[in-house]
Amino acid sequence: MKKKRVVCAGTFDHFHPGHIDFLKQAKVLGDELVVIVARDENVKRIKGMMPKHNESQRRENVEKTSISDRVILGYTDKDIFLILEELKPDIIALGYDQRVSEESVVKRLPHCKVVRLKPFHPEKYKSSYFRAKTR
């Protein structure tokens, strides 16, 4: 029987308990969890600023949790769906605050189920709060 592959993606800057909860929620949705860590240049293009920690550090932080089966860096292409088309996930887990619509995912990956995960104490654990504290 084919393993059910779950894919989630994020910047994972200022790695915090909210990220760990996000990964754990994604993990229980299937048999295999692949995490895509955003490339520095994509973060700069999408969020308008460089992440505090570089892509290698951020990837390493996610790997250290041992929650996911595989952690990869995203592509440096403007088309964020290319990597997803190659990974062929059964489920894509989106964070509660990720700015991508379920409709846009389903349009590109019609056989994929999209699950929007629940927030984990967003009043305490949100990367923008940690960014503000380090300025």
C-alpha positions as CSV (number, residue, x, y, z in Angstrom):
1,M,0.0,0.0,0.0
2,K,1.3,3.5,-0.9
3,K,2.4,5.7,1.9
4,K,0.4,8.8,2.4
5,R,2.8,11.7,1.8
6,V,2.3,15.0,3.6
7,V,4.1,18.1,2.6
8,C,4.4,21.4,4.5
9,A,6.5,24.4,3.9
10,G,7.7,27.5,5.7
11,T,10.4,29.9,6.5
12,F,11.0,28.5,10.0
13,D,12.9,31.6,11.1
14,H,13.3,32.2,14.9
15,F,12.4,28.5,15.3
16,H,9.9,28.3,18.2
17,P,7.3,26.0,19.8
18,G,4.6,27.1,17.3
19,H,6.8,25.7,14.5
20,I,7.2,22.4,16.4
21,D,3.4,22.2,16.9
22,F,2.9,22.9,13.2
23,L,5.3,20.0,12.3
24,K,3.6,17.6,14.7
25,Q,0.1,18.5,13.4
26,A,1.3,17.9,9.8
27,K,3.0,14.6,10.7
28,V,-0.1,12.9,12.0
29,L,-2.0,13.6,8.7
30,G,-0.1,10.8,6.9
31,D,2.7,8.3,6.9
32,E,5.6,10.4,5.6
33,L,6.3,14.1,6.2
34,V,8.4,16.2,3.9
35,V,9.2,19.7,5.0
36,I,10.2,22.4,2.5
37,V,12.3,25.2,4.0
38,A,12.1,28.5,2.1
39,R,15.2,29.7,0.3
40,D,16.7,33.0,1.6
41,E,16.1,34.7,-1.8
42,N,12.4,33.6,-1.8
43,V,11.8,34.9,1.7
44,K,13.3,38.2,0.7
45,R,11.1,38.4,-2.4
46,I,7.9,37.3,-0.7
47,K,8.3,38.9,2.7
48,G,10.4,41.9,1.7
49,M,13.3,41.1,4.1
50,M,16.0,38.6,4.6
51,P,15.4,36.0,7.4
52,K,17.5,36.4,10.5
53,H,18.8,32.9,10.2
54,N,20.1,31.6,6.8
55,E,18.5,28.7,5.0
56,S,21.0,26.2,6.1
57,Q,20.5,27.1,9.8
58,R,16.7,27.0,9.4
59,R,16.8,23.6,7.6
60,E,19.0,22.3,10.4
61,N,16.6,23.5,13.1
62,V,13.8,21.6,11.5
63,E,15.9,18.5,11.0
64,K,17.0,18.5,14.7
65,T,13.4,18.0,15.8
66,S,13.3,14.6,14.0
67,I,9.6,15.1,13.4
68,S,9.8,15.0,9.6
69,D,11.0,12.2,7.5
70,R,12.8,14.6,5.1
71,V,13.7,18.3,5.1
72,I,14.6,19.9,1.8
73,L,15.3,23.4,0.7
74,G,12.7,24.9,-1.7
75,Y,13.5,25.9,-5.3
76,T,14.7,29.4,-6.1
77,D,12.1,29.7,-8.8
78,K,9.2,32.1,-8.6
79,D,6.8,29.2,-9.2
80,I,6.3,27.7,-5.7
81,F,4.2,24.9,-7.1
82,L,7.0,23.2,-9.1
83,I,8.5,21.5,-6.2
84,L,5.1,20.3,-5.0
85,E,4.3,18.8,-8.5
86,E,7.6,16.8,-8.2
87,L,7.0,15.7,-4.6
88,K,3.4,14.5,-5.5
89,P,2.0,14.9,-2.0
90,D,-1.3,13.4,-1.0
91,I,-1.9,16.1,1.6
92,I,-0.5,19.7,1.8
93,A,-0.6,21.1,5.3
94,L,-0.8,24.9,5.5
95,G,-0.2,26.9,8.6
96,Y,-3.1,28.9,9.9
97,D,-1.4,32.2,8.8
98,Q,0.2,31.2,5.6
99,R,-0.8,33.5,2.7
100,V,-1.6,30.8,0.2
101,S,-5.2,29.9,-0.6
102,E,-6.5,26.3,-0.6
103,E,-8.1,27.1,-4.0
104,S,-4.8,28.0,-5.6
105,V,-3.2,24.7,-4.4
106,V,-6.1,22.6,-5.6
107,K,-6.1,24.3,-8.9
108,R,-2.5,23.2,-9.5
109,L,-2.6,19.9,-7.6
110,P,-6.2,18.6,-8.1
111,H,-5.6,15.2,-6.5
112,C,-4.1,16.7,-3.4
113,K,-6.0,17.3,-0.2
114,V,-5.3,20.6,1.6
115,V,-5.5,20.9,5.4
116,R,-5.2,24.2,7.2
117,L,-3.6,23.6,10.6
118,K,-4.7,25.1,13.9
119,P,-2.7,27.9,15.5
120,F,-0.6,27.2,18.6
121,H,-0.8,30.1,21.1
122,P,-0.5,32.7,18.3
123,E,-0.4,35.4,20.9
124,K,2.9,34.0,22.1
125,Y,4.5,32.1,19.3
126,K,4.6,34.0,16.0
127,S,7.9,34.6,14.1
128,S,7.0,38.3,13.7
129,Y,7.0,38.8,17.5
130,F,10.5,37.3,17.7
131,R,11.7,39.5,14.8
132,A,10.4,42.6,16.6
133,K,12.3,41.6,19.8
134,T,15.6,41.3,17.9
135,R,15.6,44.6,16.2
